[in-house]
Amino acid sequence: MSNPVRIGIIGLGRVFERYAIVLDGLVREGRAEAVVGYDPLPERCAVAQATYPGMRIAASPAEVYGSDDVDAVLVLTSMNEHGEIAAAAYEAGKHVLVEKPLATTLIEADRLVHLSQESDRLLVCAPHILLSPTYREMHRRLAAGEIGDVKLARALYGWSGPWWGEWFYRPGGGALFDLGVYNVTSLCGFLGSVKRVTALVGTAIKERPVNGVMTPVTANDNAHVLLDFGNEVYGSVTTGFTIQKYGRAPAIELYGLEGSMDMLGDDWAPRGFEVWRSEVGHWEIHEEQAPDWPWTDGLNHLVSCLERGVPSVTRPEQAYHVLEVMLAAMKSSAEGRAVDIASSFPAPDYSHEEDFVMDERRKHDTSL
Ligand SMILES: NC(=O)c1ccc[n+]([C@@H]2O[C@H](COP(=O)([O-])OP(=O)(O)OC[C@H]3O[C@@H](n4cnc5c(N)ncnc54)[C@H](O)[C@@H]3O)[C@@H](O)[C@H]2O)c1
């Protein structure tokens, strides 16, 4: 692996600017280099070149993943393009980071998972929320049995919806793929594979302004999803481009037989967590330890895994599973029945990561 890791980027839209925050740090540390980028929109290429003056602009995605001086490709396009471009980049011999979902069909996602299983190159799939220090600390405490066996869980994420990118509102876009994907990924990381899904998924707002033009909405924007993890362990996800604001509702609520644990904030931007242990009898509040943690941290993780020669914490199989769950939710709603889930995935593997140690001085317990 070359040092610095040489990065090619396909899709230079809004999310590119968020990856650039992480990439800037890696470039400053001499650990990564922005080599080449591609976007069909010249104005987006101009923004990228202003950010990285040394970066070449390619004439096609193939020119990015076909470049000999690229080690890893970031696929940051609109969703329908993810599967095909990520597979082509992987087949071209590159490590790949792909934004969520990894593909919009199970056929494309299956191809990606199989490619990754036949190679030791990395395929890092967003969302990267299992990497946040808060998620990791909650995961560690759950595994240690702090609140006993979890039987019920609830997750919430939504907002009023993008005003850019018409593709968000067409099939292959939608609130489940764009927003629900976070909550489903979080709950699966905590509770394992889903066995069965029941859902209500619909389009509540039929027309929206996108880039100032009223645009018909043909993708879902409103969903309640029930997840059956087996053994009477149930979860729910509430998501939509139909939520103006929520108050202090936790992002994730986990109900164990010996206590409860909530993630505060959103799972892509945690604001600490709180734990109720029945034997203690009051809420223990843990302030956020990493308020600047970026949800584009998967890029740090990709580079760090390449440097250390270790696998990524999350496997592509989890991203496949989450896609299957979301597609099953749409099918359940359309057909008015529960839908079984065929896939499963290995538990997140934090064994190659340094322990994130809670800073006891910043932790304080509060009786509520
Ligand atoms: N914007 C966010 O807040 C956000 C947050 C997390 C994840 N994401 C994810 O990031 C991805 C991009 O979202 P965005 O908000 O940046 O959208 P965007 O519309 O701003 O950017 C997408 C870009 O992809 C380009 N593109 C389309 N087809 C392409 C192709 N074949 N090759 C190369 N480029 C192509 C478009 O021209 C556009 O510039 C989506 O998967 C989205 O779910 C977005």
The ligand as a Tripos MOL2 file, in Angstrom:
@<TRIPOS>MOLECULE
LIG
   44    48     1     0     0
SMALL
NO_CHARGES

@<TRIPOS>ATOM
      1 N1        -25.9960   15.4090    1.8200 N.am      1 LIG1
      2 C1        -26.0230   14.7560    2.9570 C.2       1 LIG1
      3 O1        -26.2690   15.3390    4.0440 O.2       1 LIG1
      4 C2        -25.6650   13.2990    3.0020 C.ar      1 LIG1
      5 C3        -25.3550   12.7600    4.2150 C.ar      1 LIG1
      6 C4        -24.9580   11.4500    4.2850 C.ar      1 LIG1
      7 C5        -24.9020   10.7050    3.1400 C.ar      1 LIG1
      8 N2        -25.2580   11.2050    1.9460 N.ar      1 LIG1
      9 C6        -25.2070   10.3360    0.7700 C.3       1 LIG1
     10 O2        -24.2140   10.8130   -0.1130 O.3       1 LIG1
     11 C7        -24.5970   10.5560   -1.4610 C.3       1 LIG1
     12 C8        -24.5980   11.8460   -2.2380 C.3       1 LIG1
     13 O3        -25.4840   12.7470   -1.6110 O.3       1 LIG1
     14 P1        -25.3470   14.3060   -1.8590 P.3       1 LIG1
     15 O4        -26.1980   14.9760   -0.8570 O.co2     1 LIG1
     16 O5        -23.9220   14.6630   -1.9830 O.co2     1 LIG1
     17 O6        -26.0620   14.4140   -3.2730 O.3       1 LIG1
     18 P2        -25.7620   15.4630   -4.4200 P.3       1 LIG1
     19 O7        -26.9050   15.3850   -5.3600 O.co2     1 LIG1
     20 O8        -25.3690   16.7780   -3.8540 O.co2     1 LIG1
     21 O9        -24.4490   14.8380   -5.0860 O.3       1 LIG1
     22 C9        -24.4440   13.6940   -5.8740 C.3       1 LIG1
     23 C10       -23.4600   13.9500   -6.9860 C.3       1 LIG1
     24 O10       -23.2910   12.7530   -7.7530 O.3       1 LIG1
     25 C11       -23.1150   13.1490   -9.0850 C.3       1 LIG1
     26 N3        -23.3400   12.0100   -9.9760 N.ar      1 LIG1
     27 C12       -24.5080   11.5060  -10.4400 C.ar      1 LIG1
     28 N4        -24.2660   10.4560  -11.2360 N.ar      1 LIG1
     29 C13       -22.9110   10.3120  -11.2810 C.ar      1 LIG1
     30 C14       -22.0210    9.4050  -11.9360 C.ar      1 LIG1
     31 N5        -22.4960    8.4220  -12.7100 N.pl3     1 LIG1
     32 N6        -20.7030    9.5510  -11.7470 N.ar      1 LIG1
     33 C15       -20.2180   10.5300  -10.9490 C.ar      1 LIG1
     34 N7        -21.0070   11.4130  -10.3050 N.ar      1 LIG1
     35 C16       -22.3430   11.3040  -10.4670 C.ar      1 LIG1
     36 C17       -24.0910   14.2960   -9.2690 C.3       1 LIG1
     37 O11       -23.7560   15.1000  -10.3900 O.3       1 LIG1
     38 C18       -23.9290   15.0280   -7.9630 C.3       1 LIG1
     39 O12       -22.9750   16.0690   -8.0290 O.3       1 LIG1
     40 C19       -25.9650    9.8970   -1.3920 C.3       1 LIG1
     41 O13       -25.7950    8.5120   -1.3990 O.3       1 LIG1
     42 C20       -26.4870   10.3130   -0.0360 C.3       1 LIG1
     43 O14       -27.3810    9.3540    0.4940 O.3       1 LIG1
     44 C21       -25.6250   12.4970    1.8510 C.ar      1 LIG1
@<TRIPOS>BOND
     1     1     2 1
     2     2     3 2
     3     2     4 1
     4     4     5 ar
     5     4    44 ar
     6     5     6 ar
     7     6     7 ar
     8     7     8 ar
     9     8     9 1
    10     8    44 ar
    11     9    10 1
    12     9    42 1
    13    10    11 1
    14    11    12 1
    15    11    40 1
    16    12    13 1
    17    13    14 1
    18    14    15 2
    19    14    16 1
    20    14    17 1
    21    17    18 1
    22    18    19 2
    23    18    20 1
    24    18    21 1
    25    21    22 1
    26    22    23 1
    27    23    24 1
    28    23    38 1
    29    24    25 1
    30    25    26 1
    31    25    36 1
    32    26    27 ar
    33    26    35 ar
    34    27    28 ar
    35    28    29 ar
    36    29    30 ar
    37    29    35 ar
    38    30    31 1
    39    30    32 ar
    40    32    33 ar
    41    33    34 ar
    42    34    35 ar
    43    36    37 1
    44    36    38 1
    45    38    39 1
    46    40    41 1
    47    40    42 1
    48    42    43 1
@<TRIPOS>SUBSTRUCTURE
     1 LIG1         1 GROUP 0 **** ****
